[in-house]
Amino acid sequence: MANTRSAMKAMRVAERRRIRNRMIRSRTRTFVKKARVAIATAPAAPTTEEALRQAISALDRAVTKGVLHRNSAARRKARLMRQWQQLRQQAAAG
């Protein structure tokens, strides 16, 4: 347990940040998961593009709020887009 007033305040601030970060991270994961499901079910559908847009926006928002590292978000976005492009090409060819 913290002994000083400043340490007590630091604990309160850390707890608030932890809760905020958890909400942002959870929201981001939800949008990414929805995008993955949309890509797997219908890669050429307009709803898939919207799901991708929302996932990318959520990842970018998490970066600006300091929840995710920018390279981590960039890697996740690249993987989503690569998966989407591959399945879209397969759907067009097959």
N, C-alpha and C positions, 0 to 999 in steps of 0.2 A: 504494500500500500504506500502511496505517495506521502511524503512528510511535509513538504513545503507547499505554500499557497500556489506558487507558480507550477509546481508539479501536478497539483490537483487540477488546475485549469488546463494544463497540457493534456491530462487524461480526458477531461470533458470534451475538449476540442477534437482529440483523436477519435473519440467515440462518435461524435457527430460526423466527422469525415468518413469514418468506416461505414456508417449507415448510408450516407450519401453515395459513396463509391459502390457499395453493394447494390443499391437501386440502379445506378447507371450501368453497372456491369451486367446485371440481370436483364435489364431492358435490351441491352446490346445483344446478349446471347439469344434472347427471344427472337429478335429481328433476323439475326444470322440463321437461326434454325428454320424460321419460316421461309427464308430465301432458299436454303438448301432443299427443303421439302418441295417448294415451288419449282425449282430447277429440275429435281428428279421426276416430278409428275408431268409437267408440261413446259419444256424448255423454250418453246416458241410463243407461248401465250403472253399477252400484254400484262396479265397479273404477275407474271414472273418478273418482268422488267420493273414493275412497281415495288415488288418485294425486294429486289436487288437494290433499288434506289433507297428504300427505307433502311436496309441493312448497312449500306455504305454511309448513309447520313448518320446512323447511330454510332458507327465506328468512328467517324470523324468527330462527332460530338464528344465521345468518350476521350478522344485524344486531347481536345481543347480543354476538357475539364481535368486532365491529368490522371485519368483512371487507367488509360492504356498508353503504352509507348507508341510513338508514331510509326516505328518500323514494324511493330507487331500488328498494328491496324492495317498498314500497307500490305503486309504479307497475307493477312486474312482476306482483304479485298481482292488481291491478285488471285488467290486460290478460288474464291467465289466466281470471279469473272472467267478464269480459265475453265472451271467446271462447266459454267454456262455456255461458253463458246464451243467446247467440245461436244456437249450434248445437242446443242443447236445445229451444229454441222452434221452430226449423225442423223438427226431428225430430217434435215433437208436432203441428205444423200439417200437415206433409206426410206 
